[in-house]
Amino acid sequence: MKFRLATVAVVSAVSSLAATAAHAEEAAPPPALLPALSGPLSYNPDPVSVEVAGSKLYVTAIGSGYVGTQSNTTPGVDSSFADLSNAQVIVQKPEGVFQFLVQAGLYNQETLGAAFVKSTDYTSNSYGVVPQAWIKIAPSSTFNVQAGILPTLIGLEAPFTFQNTNIERGILWGQENVMTRGVQANLTAGKLSFSLAYTDGFFSGKLNWLSGIVSYVDGPHTLSVVVGGALSKNYRSTFNTPVVQNNTTMVNVIYSYSGSKWLVQPYFQYAWVPDLPQLGTTKAENFAVGLLAKYKINDNWSLPVRFEYIDSNRPKATAASFLYGPGSNAFTATITPTYTWDRFFIRPEFSYVRAGDITPGAAFGAAGLNKEQVRGRLEFGVMF
């Protein structure tokens, strides 16, 4: 009798452990999903997943709209608007040796100091309805190679509004490339990580850019050094391939502190462009600094802010223009109080840009003579 009771007890215990393990496996969180988010917005903790040929695919989505107004608007651009900021679906396989991501839909990547373009036009004129798509071969947890349409290694801010602490990207971001086509290798070695990418720079279609990043991570602290630029001259000019920026060499030094309440990210940026005879411009450079910070007030409210200053050098009257004419400079300030509830969010934004040493006709307002612009934005949406 004792033997039988003991057997039943063991069987019951094993069954209980098996059930617990099965439940734990079912409740296991999904792997880190991409594109990466800096908060305060977040992906669904229980995303939709489907089994395809023995592999799990995750499906996430973002739907958001926004309204805005600005002073000293650009000719041909309304002073106020209402538009979609995102209507995107992301399908990805983030596990195993073979991985991939496809992001599709409509979007806007509005930048401080640049004219507003409605999302349908922005999507069609920039990266199309599939702005990001790549495959990844990951033979180990510390090394992988990606190929396709990739986000740049340059800079701090990410391409899409839902990824960033602010709705609009900053004026430093306006000097950097965004999405780029090519191949990228990534390696992690303890607290150090390395990435090297060979791409077409500002989406030019010519593989002549080499970019690299080295990052050191120690708890909440991260220090990154980024270098990238054109290996040869390229005079292609399109909506998202500005000739001057596409021929630059850029350097970033970025520090990040990520705590329970604070995210603080100061960074430095330097850009240099050589003589461009076919464009009729001579060498120029710019120096810039930025500070992005976010304070988490509680589980629903957070307060992101951003401050930037950029100053370009004009060695000659024929120097290339990075901003509002050769030798111009600019200061920006942005505040974006954000409220999130479940999968929903709403965030107003107020920003200010002050330009200096402008070339008449290259700044704000109907005649391009105004040196200041004030903007207001309100974005609202849901992350599925």
Long-range contacts (C-beta under 8 A, 24 or more apart in sequence): 30-58, 30-94, 31-94, 31-95, 32-94, 33-58, 33-60, 33-90, 33-92, 33-94, 34-90, 34-92, 34-94, 34-101, 35-90, 35-101, 35-103, 35-132, 35-151, 35-158, 35-159, 35-160, 35-163, 36-158, 36-163, 37-162, 37-163, 38-158, 38-163, 38-164, 38-165, 38-263, 38-294, 39-165, 39-263, 39-294, 39-302, 40-165, 40-294, 40-296, 40-302, 40-304, 40-338, 40-340, 40-345, 41-162, 41-163, 41-338, 41-340, 41-345, 41-383, 42-340, 42-383, 43-383, 44-343, 44-383, 44-384, 47-384, 48-384, 55-93, 55-95, 55-96, 56-93, 56-95, 57-91, 57-92, 57-93, 58-91, 58-92, 58-93, 58-94, 59-89, 59-90, 59-91, 60-89, 60-90, 60-92, 60-383, 60-384, 61-88, 61-89, 61-90, 61-383, 61-384, 62-86, 62-87, 62-88, 62-90, 62-160, 62-162, 62-381, 62-382, 62-383, 62-384, 63-87, 63-381, 63-382, 63-384, 64-161, 64-162, 64-345, 64-379, 64-380, 64-381, 64-382, 65-379, 65-380, 65-381, 66-161, 66-167, 66-377, 66-378, 66-379, 66-380, 67-377, 67-378, 68-116, 68-375, 68-376, 68-377, 68-378, 69-375, 69-376, 70-116, 70-373, 70-374, 70-375, 70-376, 71-364, 71-372, 71-373, 71-374, 71-375, 72-364, 72-365, 72-370, 72-372, 72-373, 73-115, 73-116, 73-364, 73-365, 74-115, 74-116, 74-364, 75-366, 76-115, 77-115, 77-116, 81-116, 81-118, 83-108, 83-118, 83-119, 84-108, 84-119, 85-119, 85-161, 85-167, 85-379, 85-381, 86-160, 86-161, 86-162, 86-381, 88-160, 96-138, 97-137, 97-138, 97-139, 98-135, 98-136, 98-137, 98-138, 99-135, 99-136, 99-137, 99-138, 99-144, 100-133, 100-134, 100-135, 100-136, 101-132, 101-133, 101-134, 101-136, 102-130, 102-132, 102-133, 103-130, 103-131, 103-132, 103-133, 104-129, 104-130, 104-131, 105-129, 107-131, 107-160, 107-161, 108-161, 109-159, 109-160, 109-161, 109-169, 109-178, 110-161, 110-167, 110-168, 110-169, 111-168, 111-169, 111-170, 111-171, 111-173, 111-174, 112-168, 112-169, 112-170, 112-171, 112-174, 112-332, 112-334, 112-351, 112-353, 112-375, 113-171, 113-174, 113-323, 113-330, 113-332, 113-353, 113-355, 113-373, 114-174, 125-239, 125-240, 126-179, 126-203, 126-239, 126-240, 127-178, 127-179, 127-203, 127-240, 131-159, 131-179, 132-159, 132-179, 141-188, 142-187, 142-188, 142-189, 143-185, 143-186, 143-187, 143-188, 144-185, 144-186, 145-183, 145-184, 145-185, 145-186, 146-183, 146-184, 146-185, 146-186, 147-182, 147-183, 147-184, 148-181, 149-179, 149-180, 149-181, 150-179, 150-180, 150-181, 150-182, 150-184, 150-197, 150-199, 151-178, 151-179, 151-180, 152-176, 152-177, 152-178, 152-179, 152-180, 152-197, 152-199, 152-211, 152-228, 153-184, 153-195, 153-197, 153-211, 153-212, 153-213, 153-226, 153-228, 154-211, 154-226, 154-228, 154-250, 154-252, 155-226, 155-252, 155-269, 156-252, 156-254, 156-265, 156-267, 156-290, 156-292, 157-292, 161-379, 162-381, 162-383, 165-263, 165-292, 165-294, 165-304, 165-306, 165-336, 165-338, 166-292, 166-304, 166-306, 166-334, 166-336, 166-349, 167-336, 167-347, 167-349, 167-377, 167-379, 168-334, 168-349, 168-351, 168-375, 168-377, 170-290, 170-292, 170-306, 170-308, 170-332, 170-334, 171-288, 171-308, 171-310, 171-323, 171-330, 171-332, 171-353, 172-267, 172-269, 172-288, 172-290, 172-308, 172-310, 175-245, 175-248, 175-250, 175-269, 175-271, 175-286, 175-288, 175-310, 175-322, 176-245, 176-250, 176-269, 177-201, 177-202, 177-203, 177-209, 177-245, 177-246, 178-202, 178-203, 178-240, 179-203, 179-240, 180-209, 181-205, 181-207, 182-207, 182-209, 191-216, 191-217, 191-218, 192-216, 192-217, 193-217, 197-228, 201-230, 201-234, 201-241, 201-246, 202-240, 202-241, 202-242, 202-245, 202-246, 203-238, 203-240, 203-241, 204-234, 204-236, 204-238, 204-241, 204-246, 205-236, 206-234, 206-236, 208-232, 208-234, 220-257, 220-258, 220-259, 221-255, 221-256, 221-257, 222-254, 222-255, 222-256, 222-257, 222-258, 223-253, 223-254, 223-255, 223-256, 224-252, 224-253, 224-254, 224-255, 224-256, 225-251, 225-252, 225-253, 225-254, 226-250, 226-251, 226-252, 226-253, 226-254, 227-251, 227-252, 233-274, 233-276, 235-276, 235-278, 235-279, 243-276, 243-279, 244-273, 244-276, 244-279, 244-281, 244-284, 244-320, 244-321, 244-322, 245-271, 245-273, 245-322, 247-273, 247-274, 247-276, 248-272, 248-273, 249-273, 260-296, 261-295, 261-296, 262-293, 262-294, 262-295, 262-296, 263-292, 263-293, 263-294, 264-291, 264-292, 264-293, 265-291, 265-292, 265-293, 266-290, 266-291, 266-292, 267-291, 267-292, 269-310, 271-322, 273-320, 273-322, 276-320, 279-320, 280-318, 281-318, 281-319, 281-320, 281-321, 282-315, 282-316, 282-318, 282-319, 282-320, 283-315, 283-319, 283-320, 284-312, 284-313, 284-314, 284-315, 284-319, 284-320, 284-321, 284-322, 284-326, 285-312, 285-313, 286-310, 286-311, 286-312, 286-313, 286-322, 286-323, 287-311, 287-313, 300-339, 300-340, 300-341, 301-337, 301-338, 301-339, 302-337, 302-338, 302-340, 303-335, 303-336, 303-337, 303-338, 304-335, 304-336, 304-337, 304-338, 305-333, 305-334, 305-335, 305-336, 306-332, 306-333, 306-334, 307-331, 307-332, 307-333, 307-334, 308-332, 321-359, 321-362, 323-355, 324-355, 324-358, 324-359, 324-362, 324-363, 325-357, 325-358, 325-359, 325-362, 325-363, 326-359, 327-357, 328-355, 328-356, 328-357, 328-358, 328-359, 328-362, 329-355, 329-356, 329-357, 330-354, 330-355, 330-356, 331-356, 343-382, 343-383, 343-384, 344-380, 344-381, 344-382, 345-379, 345-380, 345-381, 345-382, 345-383, 346-378, 346-379, 346-380, 347-378, 347-379, 347-380, 348-376, 348-377, 348-378, 349-375, 349-376, 349-377, 349-378, 349-379, 350-374, 350-375, 350-376, 350-377, 351-375, 351-377
